[in-house]
């Protein structure tokens, strides 16, 4: 009797499990539902479905597609803080795919759209710049289509302005050496930015005042004149060069 009861219980358990598996939604079905929601611009629900697809995907192709659409869903929602790790995950696992140029571009754009004001930390600015430069190096034609050169120039100018912002602060509190270090960073690493002439002039002035690095000051002053907008500083540069010649 006990054996019959145990067999009945076992049969019920098998039947129950079989019924559950039979009615369980597949990864492909989840993905298709996600695509439907994505096409309807319901990106929030689409993201949830793509996340479930990734968890259940039984092929790398399906997992890759779901990961990409997950990142795109966050991007379209303008949830860039979530889009960034999703695109990075795609690149880490599926880097080198035909989608890589677009993924790098959207990753860079996500960082770009999270850039704060000049008085805040500029980590996202540096990361956006890095990704746009990677895109330009690996996929120059794609980068050209997206006008990334203009974005790179804008980001470099932003970082140079940040350095000048810090330099001005150090000068105000009397930390002249720290200020000079920031100016030197602009002069050496941010040529062809709007801040370059001002930084080169201020650094040269600092060297002249301290009576050191006069030769370097001459080099910086001449480099100002070689800038595209250098002619507007001709009078100031000439005056400083004359002063240097008298002192040397």
PADO-232865 format. One line per 5 residues: number of its first residue (from 1); for each residue x, y, z of N, C-alpha, C, O. Coordinates in nm, 2 decimals, padded with zeros to 4 digits. Example, Ala and Ser with C-alpha at 12.3 -4.5 7.8 and 13.67 -1.06 7.14 Angstrom:
! PADO-232865
1) 01.32,-00.57,00.78,01.23,-00.45,00.78,01.32,-00.33,00.78,01.42,-00.33,00.85 ~ 01.28,-00.22,00.71,01.37,-00.11,00.71,01.29,00.00,00.79,01.34,00.11,00.80 $
***
This chain:
! PADO-232865
1) 00.08,-00.12,00.00,00.00,00.00,00.00,00.09,00.13,00.00,00.06,00.22,-00.07 ~ 00.19,00.12,00.09,00.28,00.24,00.09,00.35,00.26,-00.04,00.37,00.37,-00.08 ~ 00.38,00.15,-00.11,00.45,00.16,-00.23,00.36,00.22,-00.34,00.41,00.30,-00.42 ~ 00.23,00.19,-00.34,00.14,00.25,-00.43,00.12,00.40,-00.41,00.12,00.47,-00.50 ~ 00.12,00.44,-00.28,00.10,00.58,-00.25,00.22,00.66,-00.29,00.21,00.76,-00.35 $
6) 00.34,00.60,-00.27,00.47,00.67,-00.31,00.47,00.68,-00.47,00.51,00.79,-00.52 ~ 00.43,00.58,-00.54,00.42,00.59,-00.68,00.33,00.69,-00.73,00.36,00.77,-00.83 ~ 00.21,00.70,-00.66,00.12,00.81,-00.70,00.17,00.95,-00.68,00.15,01.03,-00.76 ~ 00.24,00.96,-00.56,00.30,01.09,-00.53,00.41,01.13,-00.64,00.42,01.24,-00.68 ~ 00.49,01.03,-00.67,00.60,01.05,-00.77,00.54,01.09,-00.91,00.59,01.18,-00.98 $
11) 00.43,01.02,-00.94,00.36,01.05,-01.07,00.31,01.19,-01.07,00.32,01.26,-01.17 ~ 00.25,01.23,-00.96,00.19,01.37,-00.95,00.30,01.47,-00.97,00.29,01.57,-01.03 ~ 00.42,01.44,-00.90,00.53,01.54,-00.91,00.59,01.55,-01.05,00.61,01.66,-01.10 ~ 00.60,01.44,-01.12,00.65,01.44,-01.26,00.55,01.52,-01.35,00.59,01.60,-01.43 ~ 00.42,01.49,-01.33,00.32,01.55,-01.41,00.32,01.70,-01.38,00.31,01.78,-01.48 $
16) 00.34,01.74,-01.25,00.34,01.88,-01.22,00.46,01.95,-01.28,00.44,02.06,-01.34 ~ 00.58,01.89,-01.28,00.70,01.95,-01.34,00.68,01.96,-01.49,00.72,02.06,-01.55 ~ 00.63,01.86,-01.55,00.61,01.86,-01.69,00.52,01.97,-01.74,00.54,02.03,-01.84 ~ 00.41,01.99,-01.66,00.32,02.09,-01.70,00.38,02.23,-01.69,00.35,02.31,-01.77 ~ 00.46,02.25,-01.58,00.53,02.38,-01.56,00.62,02.41,-01.68,00.63,02.52,-01.73 $
21) 00.71,02.31,-01.72,00.80,02.33,-01.83,00.73,02.35,-01.96,00.77,02.44,-02.04 ~ 00.62,02.28,-01.98,00.55,02.30,-02.10,00.49,02.44,-02.12,00.49,02.49,-02.23 ~ 00.45,02.50,-02.01,00.39,02.63,-02.01,00.49,02.75,-02.00,00.45,02.86,-02.00 ~ 00.62,02.71,-01.97,00.72,02.81,-01.94,00.76,02.89,-02.07,00.78,02.82,-02.18 ~ 00.77,03.02,-02.07,00.81,03.10,-02.18,00.96,03.08,-02.22,01.04,03.08,-02.13 $
26) 00.99,03.07,-02.34,01.13,03.04,-02.38,01.20,03.18,-02.40,01.14,03.28,-02.40 ~ 01.33,03.16,-02.41,01.42,03.28,-02.43,01.39,03.35,-02.56,01.38,03.48,-02.56 ~ 01.36,03.28,-02.66,01.33,03.34,-02.79,01.20,03.41,-02.78,01.18,03.52,-02.84 ~ 01.10,03.36,-02.71,00.97,03.43,-02.70,00.99,03.56,-02.61,00.93,03.66,-02.65 ~ 01.07,03.55,-02.51,01.10,03.67,-02.43,01.16,03.78,-02.52,01.13,03.89,-02.51 $
31) 01.25,03.73,-02.60,01.33,03.83,-02.68,01.23,03.89,-02.78,01.23,04.02,-02.81 ~ 01.14,03.81,-02.84,01.04,03.87,-02.94,00.95,03.97,-02.87,00.91,04.07,-02.93 ~ 00.91,03.93,-02.75,00.82,04.03,-02.67,00.90,04.16,-02.64,00.84,04.27,-02.65 ~ 01.03,04.14,-02.61,01.11,04.26,-02.59,01.12,04.35,-02.72,01.11,04.47,-02.71 ~ 01.14,04.28,-02.83,01.14,04.36,-02.96,01.01,04.43,-02.98,01.01,04.54,-03.03 $
36) 00.90,04.36,-02.95,00.77,04.43,-02.97,00.75,04.55,-02.89,00.71,04.65,-02.93 ~ 00.79,04.54,-02.76,00.79,04.66,-02.67,00.88,04.77,-02.71,00.85,04.88,-02.71 ~ 01.00,04.73,-02.76,01.10,04.82,-02.81,01.04,04.90,-02.93,01.05,05.02,-02.94 ~ 00.98,04.83,-03.02,00.92,04.89,-03.14,00.80,04.99,-03.10,00.78,05.08,-03.18 ~ 00.74,04.96,-02.99,00.63,05.04,-02.94,00.68,05.15,-02.86,00.60,05.23,-02.80 $
41) 00.81,05.16,-02.84,00.88,05.27,-02.76,00.85,05.25,-02.61,00.86,05.35,-02.54 ~ 00.81,05.13,-02.57,00.80,05.10,-02.43,00.93,05.05,-02.38,00.94,04.93,-02.36 ~ 01.03,05.13,-02.37,01.17,05.09,-02.34,01.18,05.03,-02.20,01.27,04.94,-02.18 ~ 01.11,05.08,-02.11,01.12,05.02,-01.97,01.08,04.87,-01.97,01.16,04.79,-01.91 ~ 00.97,04.84,-02.02,00.93,04.70,-02.03,01.02,04.62,-02.12,01.04,04.50,-02.09 $
46) 01.06,04.68,-02.23,01.15,04.61,-02.32,01.28,04.57,-02.24,01.33,04.46,-02.26 ~ 01.33,04.66,-02.16,01.46,04.63,-02.09,01.44,04.52,-02.00,01.53,04.43,-01.98 ~ 01.32,04.51,-01.93,01.30,04.40,-01.84,01.29,04.26,-01.91,01.35,04.16,-01.87 ~ 01.23,04.27,-02.03,01.22,04.14,-02.11,01.36,04.10,-02.16,01.39,03.98,-02.17 ~ 01.44,04.20,-02.20,01.58,04.17,-02.25,01.67,04.11,-02.14,01.75,04.03,-02.16 $
51) 01.65,04.17,-02.02,01.72,04.11,-01.90,01.69,03.97,-01.88,01.77,03.88,-01.85 ~ 01.56,03.93,-01.89,01.51,03.80,-01.87,01.57,03.71,-01.98,01.60,03.59,-01.96 ~ 01.57,03.76,-02.10,01.62,03.69,-02.22,01.77,03.65,-02.19,01.81,03.54,-02.22 ~ 01.85,03.75,-02.15,01.99,03.72,-02.12,02.01,03.61,-02.02,02.09,03.52,-02.04 ~ 01.92,03.61,-01.92,01.93,03.50,-01.81,01.90,03.36,-01.87,01.95,03.26,-01.82 $
56) 01.81,03.36,-01.97,01.76,03.23,-02.02,01.82,03.19,-02.15,01.80,03.08,-02.20 ~ 01.90,03.28,-02.21,01.95,03.25,-02.35,02.03,03.13,-02.35,02.12,03.10,-02.27 ~ 02.01,03.05,-02.46,02.08,02.92,-02.47,02.18,02.92,-02.59,02.24,02.82,-02.62 ~ 02.19,03.04,-02.65,02.29,03.06,-02.76,02.36,03.19,-02.74,02.30,03.29,-02.69 ~ 02.49,03.20,-02.77,02.56,03.33,-02.76,02.50,03.44,-02.85,02.51,03.56,-02.81 $
61) 02.45,03.40,-02.96,02.39,03.50,-03.06,02.27,03.56,-02.99,02.25,03.69,-03.00 ~ 02.18,03.49,-02.93,02.07,03.54,-02.87,02.11,03.63,-02.75,02.05,03.74,-02.73 ~ 02.20,03.58,-02.67,02.25,03.66,-02.55,02.31,03.79,-02.60,02.29,03.90,-02.53 ~ 02.38,03.79,-02.71,02.45,03.91,-02.76,02.34,04.01,-02.81,02.35,04.13,-02.78 ~ 02.24,03.96,-02.88,02.13,04.05,-02.93,02.06,04.11,-02.81,02.02,04.23,-02.82 $
66) 02.03,04.03,-02.71,01.95,04.08,-02.60,02.03,04.18,-02.52,01.98,04.28,-02.47 ~ 02.16,04.16,-02.51,02.25,04.25,-02.43,02.25,04.39,-02.51,02.25,04.49,-02.44 ~ 02.26,04.38,-02.64,02.26,04.51,-02.72,02.13,04.58,-02.71,02.13,04.70,-02.69 ~ 02.02,04.51,-02.72,01.89,04.58,-02.71,01.86,04.63,-02.57,01.79,04.73,-02.55 ~ 01.92,04.56,-02.47,01.91,04.61,-02.33,01.97,04.74,-02.32,01.92,04.84,-02.26 $
71) 02.10,04.75,-02.37,02.17,04.88,-02.36,02.10,04.99,-02.44,02.09,05.10,-02.40 ~ 02.05,04.95,-02.56,01.98,05.05,-02.64,01.85,05.10,-02.57,01.81,05.21,-02.59 ~ 01.78,05.01,-02.50,01.66,05.05,-02.43,01.69,05.15,-02.33,01.62,05.25,-02.32 ~ 01.80,05.13,-02.25,01.84,05.23,-02.15,01.88,05.36,-02.22,01.84,05.47,-02.17 ~ 01.95,05.35,-02.33,01.99,05.47,-02.40,01.87,05.55,-02.45,01.86,05.67,-02.44 $
76) 01.77,05.48,-02.51,01.65,05.55,-02.56,01.57,05.61,-02.45,01.50,05.71,-02.47 ~ 01.58,05.55,-02.32,01.51,05.61,-02.21,01.59,05.73,-02.15,01.54,05.79,-02.06 ~ 01.71,05.75,-02.21,01.80,05.85,-02.16,01.85,05.82,-02.01,01.89,05.91,-01.94 ~ 01.85,05.69,-01.98,01.90,05.64,-01.86,02.05,05.60,-01.88,02.08,05.48,-01.89 ~ 02.13,05.70,-01.90,02.27,05.68,-01.95,02.35,05.61,-01.84,02.45,05.54,-01.87 $
81) 02.32,05.63,-01.71,02.39,05.56,-01.61,02.38,05.41,-01.61,02.47,05.34,-01.57 ~ 02.26,05.36,-01.67,02.24,05.22,-01.69,02.29,05.18,-01.82,02.33,05.06,-01.84 ~ 02.28,05.27,-01.92,02.33,05.23,-02.06,02.48,05.20,-02.06,02.52,05.11,-02.13 ~ 02.55,05.28,-01.98,02.70,05.27,-01.99,02.75,05.13,-01.95,02.82,05.07,-02.03 ~ 02.71,05.07,-01.83,02.76,04.94,-01.80,02.70,04.83,-01.89,02.77,04.73,-01.92 $
86) 02.59,04.86,-01.95,02.53,04.76,-02.05,02.61,04.76,-02.18,02.63,04.65,-02.23 ~ 02.64,04.87,-02.23,02.73,04.88,-02.35,02.87,04.82,-02.32,02.93,04.75,-02.40 ~ 02.92,04.86,-02.20,03.05,04.80,-02.16,03.05,04.65,-02.15,03.15,04.59,-02.19 ~ 02.94,04.60,-02.10,02.93,04.45,-02.09,02.93,04.39,-02.23,02.99,04.29,-02.25 ~ 02.86,04.45,-02.32,02.86,04.40,-02.46,03.00,04.40,-02.52,03.04,04.30,-02.58 $
91) 03.07,04.51,-02.50,03.20,04.52,-02.56,03.30,04.42,-02.50,03.38,04.37,-02.56 ~ 03.28,04.40,-02.37,03.37,04.31,-02.30,03.35,04.16,-02.35,03.45,04.09,-02.35 ~ 03.23,04.13,-02.38,03.20,03.99,-02.41,03.20,03.97,-02.57,03.24,03.87,-02.62 ~ 03.14,04.07,-02.64,03.12,04.05,-02.78,03.20,04.15,-02.86,03.16,04.18,-02.98 ~ 03.31,04.21,-02.81,03.39,04.30,-02.88,03.44,04.25,-03.01,03.47,04.13,-03.02 $
96) 03.44,04.33,-03.11,03.49,04.29,-03.24,03.37,04.25,-03.34,03.39,04.22,-03.45 ~ 03.25,04.26,-03.29,03.13,04.23,-03.37,03.11,04.34,-03.47,03.17,04.45,-03.45 ~ 03.02,04.32,-03.56,02.99,04.42,-03.66,02.92,04.54,-03.59,02.91,04.65,-03.65 ~ 02.87,04.52,-03.48,02.80,04.63,-03.40,02.89,04.72,-03.32,02.85,04.82,-03.27 ~ 03.02,04.68,-03.31,03.11,04.75,-03.22,03.12,04.90,-03.25,03.12,04.98,-03.15 $
101) 03.13,04.95,-03.37,03.14,05.09,-03.39,03.02,05.17,-03.33,03.04,05.27,-03.27 ~ 02.90,05.12,-03.36,02.78,05.18,-03.30,02.78,05.18,-03.15,02.74,05.27,-03.09 ~ 02.82,05.07,-03.10,02.82,05.05,-02.95,02.92,05.15,-02.89,02.89,05.21,-02.79 ~ 03.04,05.16,-02.94,03.14,05.25,-02.89,03.09,05.39,-02.90,03.11,05.47,-02.81 ~ 03.02,05.43,-03.01,02.97,05.56,-03.03,02.86,05.59,-02.92,02.86,05.70,-02.86 $
106) 02.78,05.50,-02.90,02.67,05.52,-02.80,02.73,05.52,-02.66,02.67,05.59,-02.57 ~ 02.83,05.44,-02.63,02.89,05.44,-02.50,02.96,05.58,-02.48,02.94,05.64,-02.37 ~ 03.03,05.63,-02.58,03.09,05.76,-02.57,02.98,05.87,-02.55,03.00,05.96,-02.47 ~ 02.87,05.86,-02.63,02.76,05.96,-02.62,02.70,05.95,-02.48,02.66,06.06,-02.43 ~ 02.69,05.83,-02.42,02.63,05.82,-02.29,02.71,05.90,-02.19,02.66,05.97,-02.10 $
111) 02.84,05.88,-02.19,02.93,05.95,-02.10,02.92,06.10,-02.13,02.92,06.18,-02.04 ~ 02.91,06.14,-02.26,02.91,06.28,-02.30,02.79,06.35,-02.24,02.79,06.46,-02.19 ~ 02.67,06.28,-02.24,02.55,06.34,-02.19,02.54,06.34,-02.03,02.44,06.39,-01.98 ~ 02.64,06.28,-01.97,02.65,06.29,-01.82,02.75,06.39,-01.77,02.79,06.39,-01.66 ~ 02.81,06.46,-01.87,02.91,06.56,-01.83,02.85,06.67,-01.74,02.76,06.73,-01.78 $
116) 02.92,06.70,-01.63,02.86,06.80,-01.54,02.92,06.94,-01.57,03.00,06.95,-01.66 ~ 02.89,07.04,-01.49,02.94,07.17,-01.50,03.09,07.17,-01.47,03.14,07.08,-01.41 ~ 03.16,07.28,-01.50,03.30,07.29,-01.50,03.36,07.28,-01.35,03.47,07.24,-01.33 ~ 03.27,07.31,-01.25,03.32,07.31,-01.12,03.31,07.17,-01.05,03.34,07.15,-00.94 ~ 03.26,07.07,-01.13,03.24,06.93,-01.08,03.35,06.84,-01.14,03.43,06.88,-01.23 $
121) 03.36,06.72,-01.09,03.46,06.62,-01.13,03.43,06.59,-01.28,03.32,06.57,-01.32 ~ 03.54,06.58,-01.36,03.53,06.57,-01.51,03.56,06.42,-01.55,03.61,06.41,-01.66 ~ 03.54,06.33,-01.47,03.57,06.19,-01.51,03.49,06.15,-01.63,03.55,06.08,-01.72 ~ 03.36,06.18,-01.64,03.28,06.14,-01.75,03.33,06.21,-01.88,03.32,06.16,-01.99 ~ 03.38,06.33,-01.87,03.44,06.40,-01.98,03.56,06.33,-02.04,03.57,06.31,-02.16 $
126) 03.65,06.28,-01.95,03.76,06.21,-01.99,03.73,06.07,-02.05,03.79,06.03,-02.15 ~ 03.63,06.01,-01.99,03.58,05.88,-02.05,03.52,05.89,-02.18,03.53,05.81,-02.27 ~ 03.44,06.00,-02.20,03.38,06.03,-02.33,03.48,06.05,-02.43,03.48,06.00,-02.54 ~ 03.58,06.13,-02.40,03.69,06.16,-02.49,03.77,06.03,-02.53,03.80,06.01,-02.64 ~ 03.79,05.95,-02.43,03.87,05.83,-02.46,03.79,05.74,-02.56,03.85,05.68,-02.65 $
131) 03.66,05.72,-02.54,03.58,05.64,-02.63,03.57,05.70,-02.77,03.58,05.62,-02.87 ~ 03.55,05.83,-02.78,03.55,05.89,-02.91,03.69,05.88,-02.98,03.69,05.86,-03.10 ~ 03.79,05.88,-02.91,03.93,05.87,-02.97,03.95,05.72,-03.01,04.01,05.70,-03.12 ~ 03.90,05.63,-02.93,03.90,05.48,-02.97,03.83,05.46,-03.10,03.87,05.40,-03.19 ~ 03.71,05.52,-03.11,03.63,05.51,-03.23,03.70,05.57,-03.35,03.70,05.51,-03.46 $
136) 03.76,05.68,-03.33,03.83,05.75,-03.44,03.94,05.67,-03.49,03.97,05.67,-03.61 ~ 04.01,05.60,-03.40,04.13,05.52,-03.43,04.09,05.39,-03.50,04.15,05.35,-03.60 ~ 03.99,05.32,-03.45,03.95,05.19,-03.50,03.86,05.20,-03.62,03.88,05.12,-03.71 ~ 03.77,05.29,-03.62,03.67,05.30,-03.73,03.67,05.45,-03.78,03.57,05.51,-03.76 ~ 03.77,05.49,-03.85,03.78,05.63,-03.89,03.66,05.68,-03.98,03.61,05.79,-03.97 $
141) 03.61,05.59,-04.07,03.51,05.62,-04.16,03.38,05.64,-04.08,03.30,05.74,-04.11 ~ 03.35,05.55,-03.99,03.23,05.57,-03.91,03.24,05.69,-03.82,03.14,05.77,-03.81 ~ 03.36,05.72,-03.76,03.38,05.84,-03.68,03.36,05.96,-03.76,03.30,06.06,-03.71 ~ 03.40,05.96,-03.89,03.39,06.08,-03.98,03.24,06.11,-04.00,03.20,06.22,-04.00 ~ 03.16,06.00,-04.02,03.02,06.02,-04.05,02.95,06.08,-03.92,02.85,06.16,-03.94 $
146) 03.00,06.05,-03.81,02.94,06.11,-03.68,03.00,06.24,-03.64,02.97,06.29,-03.53 ~ 03.10,06.29,-03.72,03.16,06.42,-03.68,03.22,06.42,-03.54,03.21,06.51,-03.47 ~ 03.29,06.31,-03.51,03.35,06.29,-03.38,03.46,06.39,-03.35,03.50,06.42,-03.24 ~ 03.52,06.44,-03.46,03.64,06.53,-03.45,03.59,06.66,-03.37,03.66,06.71,-03.29 ~ 03.47,06.70,-03.40,03.42,06.82,-03.34,03.39,06.79,-03.19,03.41,06.88,-03.10 $
151) 03.34,06.67,-03.16,03.31,06.64,-03.02,03.44,06.62,-02.94,03.45,06.66,-02.83 ~ 03.54,06.57,-03.01,03.67,06.55,-02.94,03.73,06.69,-02.91,03.78,06.71,-02.80 ~ 03.72,06.78,-03.00,03.77,06.92,-02.98,03.69,06.99,-02.86,03.75,07.05,-02.78 ~ 03.56,06.96,-02.86,03.48,07.02,-02.75,03.52,06.96,-02.62,03.53,07.04,-02.52 ~ 03.54,06.84,-02.61,03.58,06.77,-02.49,03.72,06.81,-02.44,03.74,06.83,-02.32 $
156) 03.81,06.83,-02.53,03.95,06.87,-02.50,03.94,07.01,-02.44,04.01,07.05,-02.35 ~ 03.86,07.10,-02.50,03.84,07.23,-02.45,03.78,07.24,-02.31,03.82,07.32,-02.23 ~ 03.69,07.15,-02.29,03.63,07.14,-02.16,03.73,07.10,-02.05,03.73,07.16,-01.94 ~ 03.81,07.00,-02.08,03.92,06.96,-01.99,04.02,07.06,-01.97,04.07,07.08,-01.85 ~ 04.05,07.14,-02.07,04.15,07.25,-02.06,04.09,07.36,-01.97,04.16,07.42,-01.89 $
161) 03.96,07.39,-01.99,03.89,07.49,-01.90,03.89,07.44,-01.76,03.90,07.53,-01.67 ~ 03.88,07.31,-01.73,03.88,07.26,-01.60,04.01,07.29,-01.53,04.02,07.33,-01.42 ~ 04.12,07.26,-01.61,04.26,07.28,-01.56,04.28,07.43,-01.53,04.34,07.47,-01.43 ~ 04.23,07.52,-01.62,04.24,07.66,-01.59,04.16,07.70,-01.47,04.20,07.79,-01.39 ~ 04.04,07.65,-01.45,03.96,07.67,-01.34,04.04,07.64,-01.21,04.03,07.72,-01.11 $
166) 04.10,07.53,-01.21,04.18,07.49,-01.09,04.30,07.58,-01.07,04.34,07.62,-00.96 ~ 04.37,07.61,-01.18,04.49,07.70,-01.18,04.45,07.84,-01.12,04.52,07.89,-01.03 ~ 04.34,07.89,-01.16,04.29,08.02,-01.11,04.27,08.01,-00.96,04.30,08.10,-00.88 ~ 04.21,07.90,-00.92,04.18,07.88,-00.77,04.31,07.88,-00.69,04.32,07.94,-00.59 ~ 04.41,07.80,-00.74,04.54,07.80,-00.67,04.61,07.93,-00.67,04.67,07.97,-00.57 $
171) 04.60,08.01,-00.77,04.66,08.14,-00.77,04.59,08.23,-00.66,04.65,08.31,-00.59 ~ 04.46,08.22,-00.65,04.38,08.30,-00.56,04.42,08.27,-00.41,04.42,08.36,-00.33 ~ 04.46,08.14,-00.39,04.49,08.11,-00.25,04.64,08.11,-00.22,04.69,08.07,-00.12 ~ 04.72,08.16,-00.32,04.86,08.17,-00.31,04.94,08.05,-00.33,05.06,08.04,-00.30 ~ 04.88,07.94,-00.39,04.96,07.82,-00.42,05.01,07.83,-00.56,04.95,07.76,-00.65 $
176) 05.11,07.91,-00.59,05.15,07.94,-00.72,05.22,07.82,-00.79,05.20,07.80,-00.91 ~ 05.29,07.74,-00.72,05.35,07.62,-00.79,05.25,07.52,-00.83,05.26,07.47,-00.94 ~ 05.15,07.50,-00.75,05.04,07.41,-00.79,04.97,07.47,-00.91,04.93,07.40,-01.00 ~ 04.95,07.60,-00.91,04.88,07.67,-01.03,04.96,07.65,-01.15,04.91,07.62,-01.26 ~ 05.10,07.67,-01.14,05.19,07.66,-01.26,05.18,07.52,-01.31,05.19,07.50,-01.43 $
181) 05.17,07.42,-01.23,05.17,07.28,-01.27,05.04,07.26,-01.36,05.05,07.19,-01.46 ~ 04.93,07.32,-01.32,04.81,07.30,-01.40,04.82,07.38,-01.53,04.77,07.32,-01.63 ~ 04.88,07.49,-01.53,04.90,07.57,-01.65,04.99,07.49,-01.75,04.97,07.48,-01.87 ~ 05.10,07.43,-01.69,05.19,07.35,-01.77,05.12,07.23,-01.84,05.15,07.19,-01.95 ~ 05.02,07.17,-01.76,04.95,07.06,-01.82,04.87,07.10,-01.94,04.86,07.03,-02.04 $
186) 04.81,07.22,-01.93,04.73,07.28,-02.05,04.83,07.30,-02.17,04.80,07.26,-02.28 ~ 04.94,07.36,-02.14,05.04,07.40,-02.25,05.09,07.27,-02.32,05.11,07.27,-02.44 ~ 05.12,07.17,-02.24,05.18,07.05,-02.29,05.08,06.95,-02.35,05.11,06.87,-02.44 ~ 04.96,06.94,-02.30,04.86,06.84,-02.34,04.74,06.89,-02.41,04.66,06.81,-02.46 ~ 04.72,07.02,-02.41,04.59,07.07,-02.47,04.62,07.18,-02.57,04.56,07.29,-02.56 $
191) 04.72,07.16,-02.66,04.74,07.25,-02.76,04.62,07.26,-02.85,04.54,07.17,-02.86 ~ 04.61,07.37,-02.92,04.50,07.40,-03.01,04.36,07.40,-02.94,04.26,07.37,-03.00 ~ 04.36,07.43,-02.81,04.24,07.46,-02.74,04.23,07.61,-02.71,04.33,07.68,-02.72 ~ 04.11,07.66,-02.68,04.09,07.80,-02.65,04.17,07.84,-02.53,04.21,07.96,-02.52 ~ 04.20,07.75,-02.44,04.27,07.79,-02.31,04.42,07.79,-02.33,04.49,07.85,-02.25 $
196) 04.47,07.74,-02.44,04.61,07.73,-02.46,04.68,07.86,-02.46,04.78,07.88,-02.38 ~ 04.64,07.96,-02.53,04.71,08.09,-02.53,04.72,08.16,-02.39,04.82,08.20,-02.35 ~ 04.60,08.16,-02.33,04.60,08.21,-02.19,04.69,08.14,-02.10,04.76,08.20,-02.02 ~ 04.69,08.01,-02.10,04.77,07.93,-02.01,04.92,07.95,-02.04,05.00,07.97,-01.95 ~ 04.96,07.96,-02.17,05.10,07.98,-02.21,05.14,08.12,-02.16,05.26,08.13,-02.12 $
201) 05.06,08.22,-02.18,05.09,08.36,-02.14,05.11,08.36,-01.99,05.20,08.42,-01.94 ~ 05.01,08.31,-01.92,05.02,08.31,-01.77,05.14,08.24,-01.72,05.20,08.28,-01.62 ~ 05.17,08.12,-01.78,05.28,08.04,-01.73,05.41,08.12,-01.76,05.50,08.12,-01.68 ~ 05.42,08.18,-01.88,05.54,08.25,-01.91,05.56,08.37,-01.82,05.67,08.40,-01.77 ~ 05.45,08.44,-01.78,05.45,08.55,-01.69,05.50,08.50,-01.55,05.58,08.57,-01.49 $
206) 05.46,08.39,-01.51,05.50,08.33,-01.38,05.65,08.30,-01.39,05.72,08.33,-01.29 ~ 05.70,08.24,-01.49,05.84,08.21,-01.51,05.92,08.34,-01.50,06.03,08.35,-01.44 ~ 05.88,08.44,-01.57,05.95,08.57,-01.57,05.95,08.64,-01.43,06.06,08.69,-01.39 ~ 05.84,08.63,-01.37,05.83,08.69,-01.23,05.93,08.62,-01.14,05.99,08.68,-01.05 ~ 05.94,08.49,-01.15,06.02,08.41,-01.06,06.17,08.40,-01.11,06.26,08.35,-01.04 $
211) 06.19,08.45,-01.23,06.33,08.46,-01.28,06.39,08.32,-01.31,06.50,08.29,-01.29 ~ 06.30,08.23,-01.36,06.35,08.09,-01.40,06.28,08.04,-01.52,06.17,08.09,-01.56 ~ 06.34,07.95,-01.59,06.29,07.89,-01.71,06.26,07.99,-01.82,06.16,07.98,-01.89 ~ 06.35,08.09,-01.83,06.32,08.19,-01.93,06.32,08.14,-02.07,06.24,08.18,-02.15 ~ 06.41,08.04,-02.10,06.41,07.98,-02.23,06.28,07.91,-02.26,06.23,07.92,-02.37 $
216) 06.23,07.84,-02.16,06.10,07.77,-02.18,05.99,07.87,-02.20,05.90,07.85,-02.28 ~ 06.00,07.99,-02.13,05.90,08.09,-02.15,05.90,08.15,-02.29,05.79,08.17,-02.35 ~ 06.02,08.16,-02.35,06.03,08.21,-02.49,05.96,08.11,-02.58,05.89,08.15,-02.67 ~ 05.98,07.98,-02.56,05.92,07.88,-02.64,05.77,07.88,-02.63,05.70,07.87,-02.73 ~ 05.72,07.90,-02.51,05.57,07.91,-02.49,05.51,08.03,-02.56,05.41,08.02,-02.62 $
221) 05.58,08.14,-02.55,05.53,08.27,-02.61,05.53,08.26,-02.76,05.43,08.30,-02.82 ~ 05.63,08.20,-02.82,05.63,08.18,-02.96,05.52,08.09,-03.01,05.46,08.10,-03.12 ~ 05.49,07.99,-02.92,05.39,07.89,-02.96,05.25,07.95,-02.96,05.16,07.91,-03.04 ~ 05.23,08.06,-02.88,05.11,08.13,-02.88,05.08,08.19,-03.01,04.97,08.19,-03.07 ~ 05.19,08.25,-03.07,05.17,08.32,-03.20,05.14,08.22,-03.31,05.09,08.26,-03.42 $
226) 05.18,08.10,-03.29,05.16,08.00,-03.40,05.01,07.94,-03.39,04.97,07.87,-03.48 ~ 04.94,07.98,-03.29,04.80,07.93,-03.28,04.72,08.00,-03.38,04.75,08.11,-03.43 ~ 04.61,07.94,-03.41,04.51,08.00,-03.51,04.47,08.14,-03.48,04.45,08.22,-03.56 ~ 04.44,08.16,-03.35,04.40,08.29,-03.30,04.51,08.36,-03.23,04.48,08.45,-03.15 ~ 04.63,08.33,-03.26,04.75,08.39,-03.19,04.77,08.53,-03.21,04.83,08.60,-03.13 $
231) 04.73,08.58,-03.33,04.76,08.72,-03.36,04.70,08.82,-03.27,04.76,08.93,-03.25 ~ 04.59,08.79,-03.21,04.53,08.88,-03.11,04.61,08.90,-02.99,04.59,08.99,-02.91 ~ 04.71,08.81,-02.97,04.80,08.82,-02.85,04.94,08.88,-02.89,05.03,08.88,-02.80 ~ 04.95,08.93,-03.01,05.08,08.98,-03.06,05.14,09.08,-02.97,05.26,09.08,-02.93 ~ 05.06,09.18,-02.93,05.11,09.29,-02.85,05.16,09.25,-02.71,05.27,09.28,-02.67 $
236) 05.08,09.16,-02.65,05.12,09.11,-02.52,05.24,09.02,-02.52,05.33,09.03,-02.44 ~ 05.25,08.94,-02.63,05.36,08.85,-02.64,05.49,08.93,-02.67,05.59,08.90,-02.61 ~ 05.48,09.03,-02.76,05.59,09.11,-02.79,05.65,09.18,-02.67,05.77,09.19,-02.65 ~ 05.56,09.23,-02.58,05.60,09.30,-02.46,05.67,09.21,-02.37,05.77,09.25,-02.31 ~ 05.62,09.09,-02.35,05.69,08.99,-02.26,05.82,08.94,-02.32,05.92,08.92,-02.24 $
241) 05.83,08.93,-02.45,05.96,08.89,-02.51,06.06,09.00,-02.50,06.18,08.97,-02.47 ~ 06.02,09.12,-02.51,06.11,09.23,-02.49,06.17,09.24,-02.35,06.29,09.26,-02.33 ~ 06.08,09.21,-02.26,06.12,09.21,-02.12,06.22,09.10,-02.09,06.31,09.11,-02.01 ~ 06.19,08.98,-02.15,06.28,08.87,-02.13,06.42,08.90,-02.19,06.52,08.86,-02.13 ~ 06.43,08.96,-02.31,06.55,08.99,-02.37,06.64,09.09,-02.29,06.76,09.07,-02.28 $
246) 06.57,09.18,-02.22,06.64,09.27,-02.14,06.70,09.20,-02.01,06.81,09.24,-01.96 ~ 06.62,09.11,-01.96,06.66,09.04,-01.84,06.77,08.93,-01.86,06.84,08.89,-01.77 ~ 06.77,08.88,-01.98,06.86,08.76,-02.01,07.00,08.81,-02.04,07.09,08.73,-02.07 $
***
